[in-house]
Amino acid sequence: MPEVLKIMGAALALTSCIFLLSLVPLRRVALGQIENIHGIPYPQDQSNSHLITEPLAHADIYFPSPVLAQELRLEIKYTPTNLSSLAVGVREDSFWLGYGSRQPLPTRNEEFSMAIVKIPLTDKFQEIDRSLDLMFFAESPDGDAPLWQLHDVQIGTSLPTMPSYQQFRNYAGSILKRERAL
């Protein structure tokens, strides 16, 4: 019986150490290029703003550590020129358009806007290179191509957040099901 307690104690200690390491703030998070779904970068003007003319805009976010118990903080600066709705999301599963929960951004006026969005990351799909897929979803009021300008996306250091049981279960499942090189 004492051997079983030692093994259980060691397993608990190892799990606790891994969890505590995930609470350490991230060192450097990098945002990849803003592009359409075909991988073509959106044009930039002199002020480094992107003119978005399609319903979807994509960028990779590169993390130096696993996303267990992390929360992403985005500060987005944009001008909603011709939009009825605008939302941002992080991919949740291996399906290329698996963005179940999207955070809406205000589109009330056609002037410069800023929004701060917080997204829990534990149950999000993290690639083998530890990148996450960030996607903007835009709709125009008249059914034409949306038109808006993305001025800046600042990624705040991720904040430690306690995942729910389901989020942790999804995270563990994604690690176990991840494709590996032969």
N, C-alpha and C positions, 0 to 999 in steps of 0.2 A: 504493500500500500504506500509506503513512503516514496518508492521509486516513481509511482504514478503521480504523486503530488509534486515531485521535483520536475518531472517532464511537463506537467500542466503549468507550473510556475514559470519555467523557462519559456514555454510557448506564449504565456501571457506577457512576460517581460519583453520578448521579441516583438510581439504585436504592439505593445505600448510604445516601444522605441520607434517603430515605423510610423505610428500615428503622430507621435510628438515631433518627429522630423518633418512631417508634412505640415505642421503648424508654423514652422519657421518661415518668415516672409520670403517671397521670391526675390531673387537677386535682379534679374534683368529679363523683362518680357519684351519681345520684339514683334512688331506688326509687319506682315509681308505686304506685297503690292496689291493695290485695289484693282480688281479685274472683273470682267464679265464671266459668265459660266463657261465660256469657251477658252478661257485663259488669256484673253487679250486685255492688256492694261487700259484703263480709262485715261483719256488725255488729261494733262495738267496745264493750268495756266501759269502766269508769272508768279502768283502767290502760292503755288503748289496745291491749289484746290482741284479736285476731280469733278468733271462734269459728267454726271450719271444720266444716261438716256435710255436705260433698259430697266425692266422690273426687278432684276437681281444684280447685286454687286457683292463680290466675294473677296475675302482676304484671309490669309493664314495668320494665326497668332502662335508664336514659338515660345514654349515654356521650358525652363531649365530643369523642371522637376515634375513628378506626378501631380495630378490635379485633385487627389484625395483631400477632402476637407478644405478646399479652396473656394474663394469667391472672386469673380472677375469684376473690376470696376472700370467702366468705360465712360469717358467724357467725350461726347460727340458734338462737333460744331458743324452746322450745315445750313443751307438755305433751301427750303421746300418751294421751288418755283411753281410747279404744276403737279401737286400731289393731293390725293384724297386720303391716303394713309401711307405711313412709313413705319417699319418695324425692324428690329435687329434680333438675331438669334445665333446660338452656337449649336452646331450639329450634335444630335443626341445618339445616333446609331450609325451603322456602316452604310446605310442607304444614302446616296449623294444628296438627297433633298429631305433628309430626316431631321427637320427642325420643328419639333412639336411645340415647344413653348417659345413664343416670340414676345419681345418687349416692345410695346408701341412707343413711338416717338411723336411729339406734338407737331402738327402741320397746320395750325390755325392761321398763321400769317405767311406772307411770302417774303419775310425779311429774315435776317440772320437769327438762327435759333441755336440753343445749346441744351443738351440733355445729359443727365448722368444716369447710367443704367448699371444695376448690379445683377450679376447672373451667377448662381451657384454652379460649380463646375464638377462636382463629384460624379454625377451621372452622365456627363457629356462624353462624347467619343473622342479619345485622344489617339492620334496616329502613333506609329512606332517611333517617329522622329520627335515625339512629344508636342506636335502642333495640334491646334484646334482650328476648325473651320468657322469663321465668322461670316454671316450673310446678312445683307440688307435687303428687305422686301418692300418695294414701292408700287403704288397703284395711282393712276391718274383719275380725275373725276369724270372725264369724258371718254374713257376707254382707249385713248391714244397712248403713245409711249410716254412714260413718266419723265419728268425733267426736274432734276435737283442738283445741288452742288454740295459736295462733301469737302469741307474746309480742313478738318483735322479730327483725328481719333487719338485720344490720349488713353493709354492703358495704365491704370493705377496698379500698384502692387496688390496682389491678391490677398484678401483678408481671410484668416482662419474662420471657418464656419462648420458647425457640427452637422454632418450629413444625417438625413433620415435613414431608417432601416432600408427602405426601398432604394434610395440613392446608393447606399453602400453595396447593396446586393447587385444593382446594375453595374457598378464600378468593378466589383469582383468578377462578375460574369463577362464583362468586356475584356478584362485581363486574361481570363481563361480561354476565351474564344478568339483571341487575337491571332491573325495570320502570322506565321513564322517562316523564315527562309528554310528551305530543305537542306 
